Amino acid sequence: MKNLLCPYCLDKKPLSDNQTHSVRAGRFRRTSDSRWVQRFKCRACRKHFSTSTVHPCYKQKKRQLNCRLKGLLSSGVSLRRSAKLLHLNRKTVARKLRFLGTQAQLHLDNSNKAHPLVFTMEFDDLETFEHTKCKPLSVTLAVEFETRRILGFEVSRMPAKGRLAMLSRKKYGPRKDKRSEGRRRLFHRLKPLLHERAIIKSDQNPHYMADVKRYFPKADYRQLKGQRGSTTGQGELKKVRFDPLYSLNHTCAMYRYGISRLIRKTWCTTKLPRMLAHHISIYVDYHNNYLLKNVRYAG
């Protein structure tokens, strides 16, 4: 094993031609996963460190449960039930949700940079709520057409519609519509990932055109007529014979199934939009790297 640079003094200059900054100083068995970890000693600052000092899971006592928790949270299991199944405290699961969500977002960004440019993308808004249906949320989702790989998402607040609009304003006051800001943040991140003449598909929402033309001026933007009917028990999947937005609608249906707080008529609600974003990040990482491992085409 090659000697590591000291994470404390961060001095990368060699002491001499035949010496290194760190020397091996034994090893220890990590209690969280019972693995042997190599320990080092820095020649400059005389401090000890190990191969796990700079690891993202540093100081986690139950890191061996991270992978299992990720699978549960991406399979329609709630946080409370996950805590019971893994014999954890609910606070521990909530902390791991934030940690796993942050790591999943970083992994998504690095994975998108490693993939080739996208030539066909589909996007749309999926609606949910925080705390109560009087405070709805919009999740803008972008999917690659051929592989159904999720490229990105953005969670935004929106005002209530229909019969709940007046009740929402009465109980919680006016609520700003931030869906356009969320789409712009998403398109800003996706702009380097798409070919400049890519094909972009969506439904006929009149608010999409301006944002698409702003960030993808040379793209072939196609607004397709959406279908209102859906197959019973399959959420976003349409019962029509041909669905022009199949990749997107199928992914939205998988969202509804895999994320407990997005299931229709559920008692698992979102209290904070940022926690919903963390949960979606975990599912996106699970979706792209496990569910679509052997999938090449949308249908």
C-alpha positions in Angstrom: 0.0 0.0 0.0 1.3 3.4 -1.0 1.9 5.9 1.8 -0.7 8.7 2.0 -0.3 12.4 2.2 -1.1 13.9 5.6 -4.6 15.4 5.7 -3.7 17.7 8.5 -0.6 19.6 7.2 -1.4 19.1 3.5 2.2 19.5 2.6 2.8 17.7 -0.7 6.5 18.6 -1.1 8.8 15.6 -0.5 11.3 15.8 2.4 14.0 14.3 0.3 14.5 12.0 -2.6 14.5 8.9 -0.5 11.9 9.9 2.2 8.1 10.3 2.3 6.0 12.4 4.5 4.2 9.5 6.2 5.3 6.2 7.5 3.2 3.2 8.5 2.3 3.1 12.2 0.4 -0.2 12.7 -3.2 -1.0 11.9 -6.5 -1.4 13.8 -9.8 -3.2 13.4 -12.6 -0.9 12.7 -15.6 -1.7 14.9 -18.3 -0.6 12.4 -17.5 -3.2 9.7 -14.7 -5.3 11.4 -12.2 -4.4 8.7 -8.4 -3.9 9.2 -7.4 -0.2 8.6 -3.8 0.9 8.0 -2.6 3.7 10.2 0.1 6.2 9.3 2.2 8.9 11.0 3.2 12.2 9.5 6.9 13.1 9.6 6.1 16.8 9.5 3.4 17.4 12.0 3.8 14.1 14.0 0.1 13.4 13.8 -1.5 10.0 13.2 -4.1 9.3 10.5 -5.4 6.3 8.6 -6.9 5.4 5.2 -10.4 6.1 6.5 -9.6 9.6 7.8 -10.6 11.3 4.6 -13.4 8.9 3.8 -16.9 10.4 3.6 -18.1 7.8 6.2 -15.4 8.9 8.7 -16.6 8.5 12.3 -19.8 6.7 11.3 -20.4 3.8 13.8 -22.8 1.9 11.5 -21.5 2.5 8.0 -22.2 -1.1 7.2 -26.0 -0.3 7.1 -25.7 2.5 4.5 -26.1 0.2 1.5 -29.1 -1.6 3.0 -30.8 1.7 4.0 -30.3 3.0 0.5 -32.1 0.0 -0.9 -35.0 0.3 1.6 -35.5 4.0 1.0 -35.6 3.4 -2.8 -38.1 0.5 -2.5 -41.1 2.3 -1.0 -40.1 1.8 2.6 -40.7 4.7 5.0 -38.0 6.1 7.3 -39.8 4.8 10.4 -40.2 1.3 9.0 -36.5 1.3 7.8 -35.5 2.2 11.4 -37.5 -0.8 12.7 -36.1 -3.2 10.1 -32.5 -2.2 10.7 -32.9 -1.8 14.5 -31.8 1.9 14.3 -33.1 5.0 16.0 -35.3 7.2 13.8 -32.9 10.1 14.3 -30.0 8.0 13.0 -32.1 7.2 9.8 -32.8 10.9 9.4 -29.1 11.7 9.6 -28.2 9.0 7.2 -30.9 10.2 4.8 -29.1 13.6 4.6 -25.7 12.0 4.3 -26.7 9.5 1.6 -28.6 12.2 -0.3 -25.6 14.5 -0.4 -23.3 11.6 -1.5 -25.8 10.5 -4.1 -26.0 14.0 -5.6 -22.2 14.2 -5.9 -22.2 10.7 -7.5 -24.9 11.8 -10.0 -22.9 14.9 -11.0 -19.7 12.9 -11.6 -21.6 10.1 -13.4 -23.2 12.7 -15.8 -19.8 14.1 -16.7 -18.5 10.6 -17.5 -21.4 9.7 -19.9 -21.5 10.9 -23.5 -23.6 13.8 -24.6 -27.4 13.2 -24.6 -29.2 13.5 -27.9 -32.8 13.0 -26.7 -34.2 14.3 -23.4 -37.7 14.3 -21.9 -38.8 16.4 -19.0 -41.9 17.3 -17.0 -43.2 18.3 -13.6 -44.3 15.8 -11.0 -46.5 17.2 -8.2 -46.5 16.3 -4.5 -46.9 18.3 -1.3 -45.1 19.2 2.0 -47.0 18.7 5.3 -50.4 19.3 3.7 -52.0 19.3 0.2 -52.5 23.1 0.7 -48.7 23.5 0.3 -47.9 21.6 -3.0 -44.4 21.0 -4.4 -43.3 20.5 -8.0 -40.5 18.0 -8.9 -39.0 18.8 -12.3 -37.6 15.6 -13.8 -35.3 15.1 -16.8 -34.8 11.7 -18.3 -32.7 10.4 -21.2 -35.0 8.9 -23.8 -33.2 5.7 -24.9 -31.9 4.5 -21.6 -34.4 6.0 -19.1 -31.4 7.3 -17.2 -32.3 10.2 -14.8 -30.2 13.2 -15.7 -31.4 15.5 -12.9 -34.3 16.9 -10.9 -35.2 20.0 -9.0 -37.8 20.5 -6.2 -39.7 23.8 -6.2 -42.6 25.3 -4.3 -45.8 26.2 -6.1 -49.2 27.6 -5.1 -52.2 25.4 -4.5 -54.7 24.9 -7.4 -58.4 24.2 -7.7 -60.6 24.0 -4.7 -57.7 24.1 -2.3 -56.4 27.5 -3.6 -58.6 29.7 -1.4 -58.2 27.5 1.7 -54.4 27.5 1.2 -54.3 31.3 1.0 -56.5 31.6 4.1 -54.5 29.3 6.3 -50.9 29.8 5.1 -51.0 33.1 3.1 -49.9 33.6 -0.5 -47.4 31.1 -1.8 -44.9 32.1 -4.5 -44.7 30.0 -7.7 -41.0 29.0 -8.0 -41.4 26.3 -10.7 -39.8 28.4 -13.4 -36.8 29.1 -11.1 -36.4 25.4 -10.5 -36.5 24.6 -14.2 -33.8 27.2 -14.9 -31.6 25.8 -12.2 -32.1 22.3 -13.7 -31.5 23.4 -17.3 -28.3 25.3 -16.2 -26.9 22.1 -14.8 -28.0 20.0 -17.8 -26.8 22.4 -20.5 -23.2 20.9 -20.6 -24.6 17.4 -20.8 -26.8 17.8 -23.9 -25.8 18.1 -27.5 -26.5 21.6 -28.8 -28.9 20.2 -31.4 -30.5 17.6 -29.1 -34.2 16.7 -29.3 -36.1 17.8 -26.2 -39.6 16.5 -25.5 -42.3 17.6 -23.1 -46.1 18.0 -22.9 -47.8 21.1 -24.0 -47.3 23.2 -20.9 -47.1 26.8 -22.2 -44.5 27.8 -19.6 -41.9 25.4 -20.8 -41.1 27.1 -24.1 -39.3 30.2 -22.8 -37.0 28.3 -20.4 -36.1 25.7 -23.0 -35.3 28.3 -25.7 -33.2 30.3 -23.2 -30.8 27.4 -22.3 -31.1 25.3 -25.5 -31.6 27.7 -28.4 -30.4 25.3 -31.1 -32.3 22.2 -29.8 -35.2 20.7 -31.5 -38.0 21.3 -28.9 -41.1 19.2 -29.4 -44.3 19.7 -27.3 -46.4 16.6 -27.5 -50.1 16.2 -26.5 -50.4 14.6 -23.2 -52.8 11.8 -22.3 -55.0 12.1 -19.2 -56.0 8.5 -18.9 -53.9 6.1 -16.9 -53.8 2.4 -16.2 -55.3 1.5 -12.8 -52.5 0.9 -10.3 -49.7 2.1 -12.5 -49.7 5.8 -11.6 -48.3 7.8 -14.5 -48.4 5.1 -17.1 -50.9 5.9 -19.8 -53.5 3.4 -21.1 -53.3 4.6 -24.6 -51.7 2.4 -27.2 -48.7 4.6 -27.9 -47.3 7.1 -25.4 -44.8 9.5 -27.0 -43.4 10.3 -23.5 -43.1 6.7 -22.4 -39.6 7.0 -20.9 -40.6 10.0 -18.7 -44.0 8.6 -17.6 -42.5 5.2 -16.8 -39.8 6.8 -14.7 -42.4 9.0 -12.9 -44.4 5.8 -12.1 -41.3 4.2 -10.7 -40.8 7.4 -8.6 -44.3 7.0 -7.2 -43.6 3.3 -6.4 -40.0 3.6 -5.0 -40.2 6.7 -2.9 -42.6 6.3 0.1 -43.5 10.0 0.4 -44.5 10.2 -3.3 -47.0 7.3 -3.2 -50.5 8.4 -3.9 -52.8 8.4 -0.8 -50.0 7.8 1.6 -49.4 8.9 5.2 -45.7 9.4 4.6 -45.5 13.1 4.0 -42.7 15.5 3.4 -42.0 18.1 6.2 -39.1 19.9 4.5 -38.5 20.3 0.7 -34.7 19.7 1.2 -35.4 16.3 2.8 -37.5 15.4 -0.2 -34.6 16.4 -2.4 -32.3 14.1 -0.4 -34.7 11.2 -0.7 -35.0 11.7 -4.4 -31.2 11.9 -4.8 -30.9 8.5 -3.1 -33.5 7.0 -5.4 -31.9 8.5 -8.5 -28.6 6.9 -7.6 -30.3 3.6 -7.0 -32.3 3.9 -10.2 -29.4 4.7 -12.5 -26.8 2.3 -11.0 -28.9 -0.7 -10.0 -32.4 -0.8 -11.6 -31.1 0.2 -15.0 -27.9 -1.8 -14.8 -29.0 -4.1 -17.7 -31.4 -1.8 -19.4 -30.3 -0.2 -22.7 -33.5 1.1 -24.3 -36.7 2.6 -23.2 -39.1 0.1 -24.7 
